[in-house]
Amino acid sequence: MCGRYAVEFDHDIYLAEVPVTEPIASYNVAPTQNVPILVDRLLTAEQAETGVLSPQASVLTDDAGNSFIRELHSARWGLLPGWAKESSFSSRAFNARSETVFSKPTFRKAAVSGHCAVPVSGYFEWKTETTDSGKTKKTPFFIHRADADPIYFAGLYDWWKIPETEDFAEARFENQAGQWLLSCSIITMASPDELDVAEATGHQESAHALMDLGNLHDRLPVPLTYSANSEKNTVDAWLRSGGISGLESQNPLIGYSAEGQSLSQSAQTALAGIIENAYAEASNWRMHAVSSQVGNVANNFPALIEPDEDLLSFAH
């Protein structure tokens, strides 16, 4: 599960090769808030000719010579499928289970044709323990990369048209009837068990990291691997599988990938490959206990992601 995370991106960095033009910082991101996501779409002939792109976009080319635009967008966290009647639906769809994402009505369309990457600085998870007195204790932890680079989660996106009917009366959408709202969800998978830990890595520190994740919670956000110089770049694999925006106008096999797979098969194959490599990527993560103040979504300041001094003092 991933129900809270943090983003802290300076204006002079790149997120999977997309420039961040303005600082992005929020230390207690919660469902229904707007978050940054990355999407790929095919470069049109007009765009190639004019060279007109969004400031937060880059043109990338794959091994087959296809050109893509990778863009950074703002989306509501919590998927809103086109058929949802109210925006509150998204509060129940901020995570999508990888095991059922291609069959559940809420996610199955986006699972095929709405792939995105969700960049984060790290995420929060609560460890539940029972004290000697029988009481339940929950301790929040912040999970992040050991090298402090961004983490990319496999995500889904969809568009929701704000209703124009008279009986729709959500104040937040006043004077926005008929406009389109972009939303997203984070895909999750089972956390590693002892066998997964043994198979994923031979390094003791990495093995401990996976064991800690497995003991923390039974679900894990699906991580994507990103490196500008790596062949194991699953950010590209995920964003360019399934139905890519612009595919229909440029591929004669409507509804099929360039390899001849159905778009659903393409998406499922990509996700299976990503999950196969997920624990190896997650072995680069580290975690530390943080203040219980993160439990209140109204709190939003840098100290929320720092190690909790009181807990550290108690530990020593």
C-alpha positions in Angstrom: 0.0 0.0 0.0 1.1 3.6 -0.6 -1.2 6.2 1.0 1.2 9.0 1.8 4.5 10.2 0.2 6.8 13.2 -0.2 8.2 15.1 -3.2 11.1 17.5 -3.1 12.4 18.4 -6.5 14.5 21.5 -7.2 13.9 23.5 -10.4 17.3 22.6 -11.8 16.9 18.8 -11.9 15.6 16.3 -14.4 12.9 13.7 -13.7 13.6 10.8 -16.2 15.0 13.3 -18.6 12.2 15.9 -18.2 13.4 19.3 -16.8 11.7 20.6 -13.7 11.2 24.3 -14.4 9.8 25.2 -10.9 10.5 23.7 -7.5 8.1 21.0 -6.5 7.8 20.3 -2.7 5.2 18.7 -0.6 6.2 16.6 2.4 2.9 14.9 3.2 1.1 14.1 -0.1 -2.2 12.5 0.4 -4.9 11.0 -1.9 -7.1 13.6 -3.8 -4.2 16.1 -3.9 -2.5 17.1 -7.2 0.8 15.3 -7.9 3.4 15.3 -10.7 3.3 12.4 -13.2 5.3 11.5 -16.3 3.7 10.3 -19.5 5.1 9.5 -23.0 3.3 10.1 -26.3 4.3 9.8 -29.9 5.8 12.9 -31.4 3.5 14.1 -34.2 4.8 15.3 -37.5 3.6 18.9 -36.7 5.4 18.9 -33.4 8.6 17.6 -35.1 8.3 20.3 -37.7 7.6 23.2 -35.4 9.6 22.1 -32.4 6.9 23.6 -30.1 6.9 21.7 -26.8 5.9 22.3 -23.2 8.7 23.7 -21.0 8.5 20.5 -18.9 8.9 18.1 -21.8 11.7 16.3 -23.7 11.9 14.5 -27.0 13.3 10.9 -26.7 14.0 8.3 -29.3 13.8 4.5 -28.9 16.0 1.9 -30.5 13.6 1.5 -33.4 13.8 5.2 -34.2 10.4 6.1 -32.8 10.3 9.6 -31.3 8.3 10.3 -28.1 7.5 13.4 -26.1 7.9 12.8 -22.3 5.9 15.3 -20.3 5.5 16.2 -16.7 1.8 16.8 -15.8 -0.2 17.5 -12.6 -2.8 14.9 -11.8 -5.3 14.3 -9.0 -4.0 11.3 -6.9 -6.8 8.8 -7.0 -8.1 7.4 -10.3 -11.3 8.8 -11.7 -12.6 6.5 -14.5 -14.8 8.2 -17.1 -17.9 6.6 -15.7 -17.5 7.9 -12.1 -20.4 10.0 -10.9 -18.5 12.1 -8.3 -14.9 13.1 -7.7 -14.9 11.5 -4.3 -14.6 8.2 -6.0 -10.9 8.9 -6.4 -10.4 8.6 -2.6 -10.9 4.9 -3.0 -8.7 4.4 -6.0 -5.3 5.8 -5.1 -3.7 2.3 -5.2 -4.3 -0.4 -7.8 -3.4 -4.0 -7.1 -1.1 -5.5 -9.8 -2.9 -8.9 -9.4 -6.3 -7.5 -10.5 -5.5 -4.2 -12.3 -6.4 -5.7 -15.8 -9.7 -7.0 -14.6 -11.2 -4.5 -12.2 -13.6 -2.1 -13.9 -12.0 0.9 -12.1 -8.5 0.3 -13.6 -8.7 -2.0 -16.6 -9.0 0.7 -19.2 -6.1 2.7 -17.8 -4.1 -0.5 -17.3 -4.0 -0.9 -21.0 -3.9 2.7 -22.3 -3.1 5.0 -19.4 0.5 4.3 -18.2 2.4 6.9 -16.2 5.3 7.1 -13.8 4.8 8.7 -10.5 8.1 10.4 -9.2 8.6 10.6 -5.5 11.4 11.5 -3.1 10.1 8.7 -0.8 6.9 7.3 0.8 5.5 6.7 4.2 4.4 3.5 5.7 3.1 2.6 9.2 4.4 -0.5 11.0 1.8 -2.0 13.3 3.0 -3.8 16.4 1.3 -5.1 19.5 2.9 -4.0 22.8 3.4 -6.2 25.9 0.2 -4.7 27.3 -1.8 -5.8 24.3 -2.2 -2.4 22.8 -1.7 -1.7 19.1 1.2 0.6 18.2 1.7 2.2 14.8 5.1 3.8 13.9 5.5 5.7 10.7 8.6 5.1 8.5 10.0 7.0 5.5 11.3 4.9 2.7 13.7 6.4 0.2 16.6 5.5 -2.1 19.9 5.1 -0.4 21.4 7.6 -2.9 18.5 10.1 -2.4 17.7 10.0 -6.1 14.0 10.1 -7.1 11.9 6.9 -7.0 9.6 6.2 -9.9 6.4 4.2 -9.2 4.4 2.4 -12.0 1.2 4.3 -12.3 -2.1 4.7 -14.2 -3.8 7.8 -15.5 -7.3 8.5 -16.8 -9.3 11.6 -17.8 -12.6 12.5 -16.1 -15.0 15.0 -17.6 -16.5 17.3 -14.9 -20.3 16.8 -15.1 -22.4 19.4 -16.7 -25.7 18.2 -15.2 -27.7 20.5 -12.9 -27.6 18.0 -10.0 -23.8 18.0 -9.9 -22.9 20.5 -7.2 -19.2 20.1 -6.0 -18.0 23.6 -5.0 -14.4 22.8 -5.9 -15.5 22.5 -9.6 -17.6 25.7 -9.7 -17.5 27.2 -13.3 -15.5 24.2 -14.6 -18.3 22.1 -16.0 -17.3 20.2 -19.1 -13.6 20.5 -18.5 -11.3 17.5 -18.2 -9.6 16.4 -15.0 -6.4 14.2 -15.1 -6.2 11.6 -12.3 -3.8 8.8 -11.4 -3.2 5.8 -9.2 -0.1 3.9 -8.0 0.2 0.2 -8.7 1.1 -2.1 -5.8 2.4 -5.6 -5.4 3.1 -8.1 -2.6 6.1 -7.2 -0.4 9.1 -9.6 -0.5 9.2 -12.7 1.7 12.3 -14.6 2.8 12.5 -16.5 -0.5 12.2 -13.4 -2.5 15.0 -11.8 -0.5 17.3 -14.7 -1.1 16.6 -14.7 -4.9 16.8 -10.9 -5.4 20.2 -10.1 -4.1 23.4 -11.4 -2.6 24.5 -8.2 -0.9 23.8 -8.2 2.9 22.8 -4.6 3.1 20.4 -4.9 0.2 19.0 -8.2 1.7 18.4 -6.4 5.0 16.6 -3.6 3.1 14.2 -6.1 1.5 13.6 -7.9 4.8 12.8 -4.5 6.4 10.3 -3.8 3.7 8.7 -7.2 4.0 8.3 -6.8 7.8 6.9 -3.3 7.4 3.8 -3.9 5.3 2.4 -6.7 3.1 2.1 -4.4 0.1 4.7 -2.4 -1.9 4.4 0.2 -4.6 5.7 -1.2 -7.9 9.1 0.5 -8.5 10.4 1.4 -12.0 14.1 1.4 -12.8 15.5 4.5 -14.3 19.0 5.3 -15.5 19.9 7.4 -18.5 22.6 4.9 -19.4 21.0 1.6 -18.4 19.5 -1.0 -20.6 17.2 -1.9 -17.6 15.2 1.2 -17.9 11.7 0.1 -17.0 10.4 3.6 -17.0 10.6 3.6 -20.8 9.2 0.0 -20.9 6.1 1.0 -18.9 5.4 4.3 -20.5 5.6 2.9 -24.0 3.6 -0.3 -23.5 -0.1 -0.8 -24.1 -1.9 2.0 -25.9 0.4 5.0 -26.2 -1.1 8.3 -26.9 -0.8 9.0 -30.6 -0.5 5.3 -31.5 -3.8 5.0 -33.3 -3.0 7.6 -35.9 0.5 6.2 -36.7 0.2 2.4 -36.4 -1.8 0.6 -39.2 -2.6 -2.3 -36.8 -5.2 -0.4 -34.8 -5.3 -1.8 -31.3 -2.0 -3.6 -31.6 1.6 -2.8 -30.6 4.4 -2.6 -33.0 5.3 -6.2 -32.1 1.9 -7.4 -33.1 0.7 -8.1 -29.6 -2.7 -6.8 -28.5 -2.4 -3.6 -26.5 -3.6 -5.6 -23.4 -0.9 -8.2 -24.0 1.7 -5.5 -24.4 0.7 -3.9 -21.1 0.6 -7.2 -19.2 3.9 -8.3 -20.6 5.5 -5.0 -19.6 4.1 -5.1 -16.0 5.2 -8.7 -15.5 8.7 -7.8 -16.5 8.7 -4.8 -14.2 7.5 -6.9 -11.3 10.1 -9.5 -12.0 12.8 -6.8 -11.5 11.0 -5.0 -8.7 12.7 -6.4 -5.6 16.1 -5.8 -7.1 15.2 -2.2 -7.5 13.6 -1.9 -4.1 16.8 -3.4 -2.5 18.2 0.1 -3.1 15.7 1.6 -0.7 16.3 2.4 2.9 14.0 3.4 5.7 13.9 5.2 9.0 11.3 6.0 11.6 9.8 9.5 11.5 7.6 11.7 13.7 3.9 10.7 14.2 3.1 14.2 13.0 3.0 12.9 9.5 -0.3 11.2 10.5 -2.0 14.6 10.2 -2.3 15.5 6.6 -2.5 19.2 7.6 1.2 19.0 8.6 3.5 19.7 5.7 7.1 20.6 6.4 10.6 19.2 5.7 11.1 17.7 9.2 8.4 15.1 8.4 10.9 13.1 6.3 13.8 13.4 8.8 14.6 10.7 11.3 12.6 11.0 14.5 15.1 12.2 17.2 12.9 10.9 20.1 12.8 7.4 18.6 16.5 7.5 17.8 17.3 8.5 21.4 15.0 5.8 22.7 16.8 3.2 20.5 20.2 4.1 22.0 
